């Protein structure tokens, strides 16, 4: 008989499946990412993002997105600011305390370019550091009841983030297949008035010592916890990842 896996064992198995202890020696990551979906037009920023070169610190919430003409958005959670820079590195615009700028907004509110940059910046930092992020200081993970979908049973971790980490919501749920690779994640972004989201991860590829999903599709989450897959509101496709 197979011994039952405890909560801590599940977190450890998930991290191991994605690359394990090698992550502790990393310092930075870069990726070629294509961002799309109708969400950006709804937020008033239809052409703001496309193919981006993403660079981030793996153990500090700091990230930049650079497009083809050299324009660069930077988010540094330690400094609590988002900046827009030109190709020469000159600051064109900045937004201090970006999260506070969403106070009073609803799901129908449009965003400024720096607000949109804040959203995608902290989101990509999470997506590209998960599940290794589950072992970071202050992050708690607990196994909850499994979920059946698509003929599979997915085990789930409910992850609680400290307020020091910028994230969609401080309590998020992650789903894993029998191979311990992530299949889905649920959250309710506070800056988008807590809209319920089901975010699916597909097409895993190995980059160096690590496995990453290269296709992400974001859908509304219904009251019964299923996803409305009529249209993916946000799409994220990764072409290449380099971990230092």
N, C-alpha and C positions, 0 to 999 in steps of 0.2 A: 504494500500500500504506500502511495506517495504521501510524504509528510506535508501537512498543511503549511503554507507560506504565511509568515506573519507580516504585519504592516511594514516593519523595517525591512524584512526580506524583499517585499515587493518593490519598495523604493530602490533597494540595492540592485535587484535583478534588472529593473528598468534602466538604471544608470549604466550597469555593466553591458546591457544589450546595445546601447548607443555608443559605447566607446570606453566606458569605465574610468579607471583611475588616471589614465593618460591626460584627462582634462585638467587635472590639478596643476600640471606643468605648462599649461597654455597661458598666453598673455593677450593675444589679439586674434581677430578673425576678419576675413574679408570675403565678400560674396558678390556675384553678379545676380541681381534680382529684378524681375519684371513685375510691376505692380499694376493691377487693372481692376475692372469691375465698375458697376453703375453707382456705387456708394460715393465715389469722389465727385461725380456730377451733382448728386443730390446735396452734397455739402458745399457746392459752389466752387469746386476745385477740379474740374474735369480733366484739364491738361497739366496739372501740377506734377504728377508722377508718371513714370514710364519705366524705361530701363535705367536702373540705378546701380552704381557701385557702392556697396555698403561696407563700412569699416567700423569695427567696434572693439572695445576692450572687453575681454571675457570675464573679468572679475570686478569690474567697475562699470556702472551704468552710464556709459559714454559711447556715442555712436554718431557717424556722419553718413549722409547720402549724397552722392555726387552724380549728376546727370551728364549727358554727352557734351554739353557746352561749358562744363566746368563749374556751373553753379552748385553750391554745396550747402546743405542744411546740416547743422550740428546740434545735438542735444547732449547736455551734460547734467545729469541729475544731481551731482554734487554741488554744482554751481546754480542749479535750478533755473536754467535759461535755455532757450532755443535761439539759434542764430542763423541768418542767411548770409552767405559769403559769396563773392564773385570768384572768378577763376584765379585771380591774383591773391586771394585770401583777405580781401578787404571786406569788412562787415557792412552789409547793405541794410540790414534790418535785424531786430532782436526782440524777443518776448520774454521778460523775466517772469518768474512764478507762473508758468504756463497753465498749470492745472486750475489755478484760481480764476483764470480768464474765462472758464466755462460756466461759472456760477450763474444760475438762472436760465441756462440753456435747456431746450427740449430736444427730442429726437428730430424735430423739424428744423432746428436752427442750422443755418449755414456757418461755415468756419472760415477764418482767415487762413492765408497760406501757412503762417507760422503755427497756428493751432493744428492744422492738418499735419504739418511736419512733426509736431510733438506727438500726436497720436501714432503715426506710423513709425516714428523713431523708437519710442519705448516698446511698441508692439514687436518690431523686428528684433530688438535686443533680446526680448524674452524668447521669441520663437527660435532664435539662433543659439541661445544658451541653454534652453530646456532639452533634456530633463536634468542636466548637470546642476542647474540652478536650484533644484530641490534640496541639494546638500549645502547651500550657502547659509551663512549665519543668519539666524532669525526666521528661516523658512521652515514651516512645519508641514508634514504630509501624513495623512491617515487613510488607510484603505477603507472604502465604504462598499455597499452592496454592488454586485456586478450588474452589467447591463447587456441585454440581448439585442443584437442588431445584425441584419444581413446574414442570418444563419450562424452567427458567431456569438460567443459569450465573451465580453470584454471586461476585464477587471479594472477597477477605478481607484484612483487616488484623489482625495480632496486635499488641495494644497492651499495653505494660508500664508500670505506674504506679509511681512512687516510694513508699516507705513513708510519706512525709509526707502522702499523700492517702488518706483513708479510702475504701475501695471493697470490692466483693464479694471479688475476688481480684486480686492484683497483675498477673496475666497474663490478659487477656481477648481474645476473638476477635469481630470485627465483620464482617458480611456486607453487601455492597452490590450493587444491581442495575445495569443498564446506564445508568441515569440518575444513578448515584452516590448515591442515597438509601438509607438503611439499611433492611435487611429483617429482620435477626436479629442477636442477640448471644449469645455463650456465656460462661458463667462458672461458678465453683464456690464459693459463698460460704463463706469460712473460718468465719464465726460460726455457720453451719448445718452444720458438720462436712463441708464440701466437697461437698455434694450437687450433682450435675451438672445444669445448667440450660440450656435453649434458650429465649430470650426474643425474641418476634416483635413487630415494629413495623408498624403499618398506618395508613391514613387520614391521609395528610399534608395539612396545611393551612398556609396562609401567614398569619403574624402579623407585620405590619410588614415588615421586610426579610428575615425568616427563615422557613424551612420546618421544621415540627415534626410528628412523628407524634402523632396524637391517640388512638390505641388501642394498648395494649400487652397482650400475653398471655404468661404465663410457664408453661412446661411442663417436666417432667423430661426430661433428655437421656439417651438410651440409649447402650449401648456402641458401636453402629455410627454414632454421631453424629447419628442421626435423633431426632425428638422424639416423646414419647408424648403425643398430643393428645387423649387421652380426656377430660380435664378441665383447664381452665386453673387452675393453683394460685393465681395472683395475677392480678387484672385491674386495669388502670389506664386510665381514660378522662379525657381533657383536654377541657374545654369552651371555655376561653379562655386566652390567654397575652398578657401585656403585657411588653415589654422596654424598659427605660429606658437 
